Amino acid sequence: MTDTTRFEHALVWLRRDCRIFDQAALHQALVQSRHVYVAFIFDKAILNPLLQNGPEDRRVAFLHASLMECDVELKKLGGGLIARHAYAVDEIPQLAKQLGVQAVFVNHDYEPDAIARDAKVASALEKEGRVMLSFKDQVIFEKSEVLSLQGKPFSVFTPYKNAWLKKSQISPGEFDLSLIAPYPTEPQRGQLLPPPAKEKMPTLKDMGFADCDLHALKIPTGMQGGQALLDDFVHRMANYEETRNFPAVKGPSYLSVHLRFGTVSIRALARRAMEAIQTGTGGSGAAVWLAELIWRDFYFMILHHNPHVVHGAFKADYDGIAWETGPEADAAFQAWCDGKTGYPLVDAAMLQLNQTGYMHNRLRMVTACFLIKDLGIDWRRGEAYFAQHLNDFDLSANNGGWQWASSSGCDAQPYFRIFNPITQSEKFDAEGKFIKRYLPQLAKLNAKQIHAPWLLTNMELTMAGIELGGNYPHPIVAHDEARKKTLARYAVVKKVAA
């Protein structure tokens, strides 16, 4: 071992970083320790609330499958994954004691609940004479690493992005790739230790969850699945700017769930984008895709400096908006959830979410704006619904996106910019291909008719086999009237916005 060895035994606690390559905590543990265990806790504090929505949860199934792959790969290296179903805040200190480790290695988590959990774990470990060491892994730049010239956190994305790019470059257009070099995680012989005898990974059934057919949903899991998606996207990256807004087109990378659970490395993704920009092979798409990765860092930074956004508006004055409440609002919200608003693009998007756990990014904006500015419903209700159903749910990005749509967040769209769901449909699903995928009852409508079926004549509806109020709902709101109500609703913040 090198002279950097500090610990005889150490434990790497996986959380949002379920991979064994280019992994900061694992790298540091291998550098600083003679022997290393690797563990994951299926945290009851997180999982138990999910069970209230039923035993099927695609995210838990994705995570379980991905960890099984980690276990297989660790065994090839002489180790294995210790996986337990428990309260992590209690289990990690107990496991550290059981294994006789001197240190627990983790990667930073930026969510308030996770920060509180980690503080309790660190305190419990310290009382036993152990240490908890944490490292940056799931972002490129974090916390206060990118600040304004005045040394303050940014609240607008474009200047943040410019500062982010400047910090990552040696000169304009030439990136400092050493900043995103992969962390070596190759252990020495015998350095990784296997789990204790008779240790067995809990099954989904053991934890109260049901199996999900992720293959049928075309959701590849684990490190291999993430790598396959990245390899596929690299060949499409140059066209990303032209294709990313059209839900019927294979434009996105589909890597968001892998970023959420860390089955891919953010450094590897940024490196692919930067290399494509530098070599000129990435067209305009590589820079746009890199900007999407920078948005991710931006929202993590916002959450770190403004934890109040978890419960309220980034701009406090926007908490004064009076949202629609009562039975009618509840019925409208349920129609939105169920994909029964009468606006085909909105409904198809919500059905995509409900059926697959995925929603195209353009449609996330469309559906959020519809809920907030057409139905007048508190953005927090929509945020919570997305949090429940999105495979890639990430608190910082989900919160940031919903606050953007509600105009209450940092760098949000102006309150008077209100998406028209019909024109959005005409622009981004012109032929109705996406709509027809999730609303087959509208399949006989042509590209002109499909965006607003209620405008058709009775004969046109009959010929298409559509009965408004029967196999497809009447629109639950008139957009033009809703727009007027929204402008009045936001009058309370008009002066602030100006």
Secondary structure as UniProt FT lines:
FT   TURN            3..4
FT   STRAND          7..14
FT   HELIX           24..32
FT   STRAND          33..43
FT   HELIX           44..51
FT   TURN            52..53
FT   HELIX           58..76
FT   TURN            77..78
FT   STRAND          81..86
FT   HELIX           88..99
FT   STRAND          103..107
FT   HELIX           112..127
FT   TURN            128..129
FT   STRAND          131..135
FT   TURN            143..144
FT   TURN            149..150
FT   HELIX           157..168
FT   STRAND          169..171
FT   TURN            172..173
FT   STRAND          174..175
FT   HELIX           177..180
FT   TURN            189..191
FT   TURN            197..198
FT   TURN            204..208
FT   TURN            214..218
FT   HELIX           222..234
FT   TURN            235..236
FT   HELIX           237..239
FT   HELIX           240..243
FT   TURN            244..245
FT   TURN            247..248
FT   HELIX           256..261
FT   HELIX           266..279
FT   TURN            283..284
FT   HELIX           285..305
FT   HELIX           307..310
FT   HELIX           316..320
FT   HELIX           327..338
FT   HELIX           344..356
FT   HELIX           361..369
FT   HELIX           370..374
FT   HELIX           379..389
FT   TURN            391..392
FT   HELIX           395..405
FT   TURN            406..407
FT   TURN            410..411
FT   TURN            415..416
FT   HELIX           421..428
FT   TURN            430..431
FT   HELIX           433..438
FT   HELIX           440..442
FT   TURN            443..444
FT   TURN            447..451
FT   HELIX           453..455
FT   HELIX           458..463
FT   TURN            464..465
FT   TURN            469..471
FT   HELIX           479..489
FT   HELIX           490..493
FT   HELIX           494..497
//
